[in-house]
């Protein structure tokens, strides 16, 4: 045994002795130069707590193995400060006599060469026996020590086995090295586990911070995890949610599962969820987790509040009101009174009924009312009641359930009232709504609930209704075309918009405004207008109101010529039979006995100038094509130059929501 020790490479002993001489260590020293106690020691032990706890079971195992052999184990930190001492009582008593206790520093600068201090200085396992210790008091010992490194390779301590020098053996150093390896691996494993735990907490916190309900489940519908937001959305505790499972939570879970297993996806679909209080619609997106075999074995489900999803969609699709009251130009008393009243009722929840001729700005007023109220950040949904085909108006307004009819969208479709929930719905041309739909609308106003086609459940909606009509609805009531009870439900806050001919003092303002606006839009120079010509413009009847005035100004800017507006041909000029273009047309005298005669004459003129193209004529008039067809039927206007020609059945277009 002794020979093997002599043959062992111990150059580190010589180097250690030289260092001790440089440190000025006295060979007859007994105690360490530096010993901590009290609060200072407690703070150091607390700072090295992880090393102490990790090393303790391996040190205990070593001591149990060497029990009765006269050895004890010492654990130090990276500076050589003793953190713990474990061993046989008899040998420990001798060690304590030399103050080899927690807090004592065993580095070479404090107590000379020894297995702990020299292992730290050399950064390698060492064995120091008998006279290889620089101080004489330690010549009785044999020490085997090895440095301990953290997962990043930094020195964090040393482990030592010390006993009587008669018990020296290289195997003792081997045991220390093995124990140190086990400690280092455990530290690395703890670091990985801690990193995984931190990552798990990070992901959990991240998922909980997302304002969406997120759950994971296997393909059998067993819930694996769920975030706090989902629990709040559905009103369940975590245990209740997991116990319920996806089969109990989602009415369409079998269909969703089949879709995912077949490689499909469910994205942005409204699904019924069995929430704690009621069945509610939520927007669902699914994200399958694919296994090594290429098949999904689990699923991430993301639930979003339908209202928030629709609000975001409304912003993207432009379902926003753009106009405000400061965009309504004019100084006439009738207009200002209408604006002042509209501002006063903007924050009310009551229904508004806007009446006035075509082109008087009813939608601008509706948008301005919405933007001046508390719902300004919510959706503003426009529904042209005269433009929706009769067969589709119910589904457009109130939506439909999954499988309600052939061709229905999977998962169903929200109606315009649901889309407008929290905001405003503008029902333009309300007088064109079929009687049976008027009944449904009345119920929505009274109950604040909508019911999708093919579904028995009613959905609460909070919608402010602004209706508009260019017809006298009370007259339509007397004719049996409009429900009396609905009229009074709509006519809570009535606003009548004056025709342009009733606000002649506003015409110069509007001419200057639109001349500037249109010239910039068309990239053309404004056409100068004299006061005389302005007076002539103000004297026109303008049956098309502001739209007609705007169209005329666009014509003037494009042609850079002013139409003749003499007293003899004002009515023709109002019908766009302007004396410009291919040659001046001779005015013809027209006697108009009523406003309806003027409108009929204007429609005939515009149709003629549009080459009898109904679409082009409707665009010039600023009205919908279906509306033009109805007016043609009303005034018995033929669809061609031949007045005996029969009227073509109108083409039904779908609703457009800006």
Secondary structure, DSSP 8 states (H G I E B T S, - for coil): -HHHHHHS--HHHHHHHHHHHHHT--TT--S-S-B--HHHHHHHHHHTHHHHHHHHHHHHHHHHHTTTTTEEEEEEETT-BEEEEEE-HHHHHHHHHTT-STTBB-SHHHH-S-HHHHHHHHTS-EEEEGGGSSSGGGTTEEEEEEEEE-TTS-EEEEEEEEEEGGG--HHHHHHHHHHHHHHHHHHHHHHHHHHHHHHHHHHHHHHHHSSSEEEEEETT--EEEE-HHHHHHHT--HHHHHHHHHHHHBTTHHHHHHHHHTT----SEEEEEE-SSSEEEEEEEEEEEE-TTSSEEEEEEEEEEHHHHHHHHHHHHT-S----GGG-----HHHHHHHHHHHHTTT--S-EEEE--TTS-HHHHHHHHHHHSTTTTS-EEEEETTTS-TTTHHHHHHEE-TTSSTT--TT-EE-HHHHTTTSEEEEETGGGS-HHHHHHHHHHHHHSEEE-BT---EEE---EEEEEESS-HHHHHHHTSS-HHHHHHHTTEEEE---GGG-GGGHHHHHHHHHHHHHHHHT-------HHHHHHHHTS--TTHHHHHHHHHHHHHHHT------GGGHHHHHTT--S-SSS----------SHHHHHHHHHHHHHHHTTT-HHHHHHHHTS-HHHHHHHHHHTT--SSSSTTS-------------
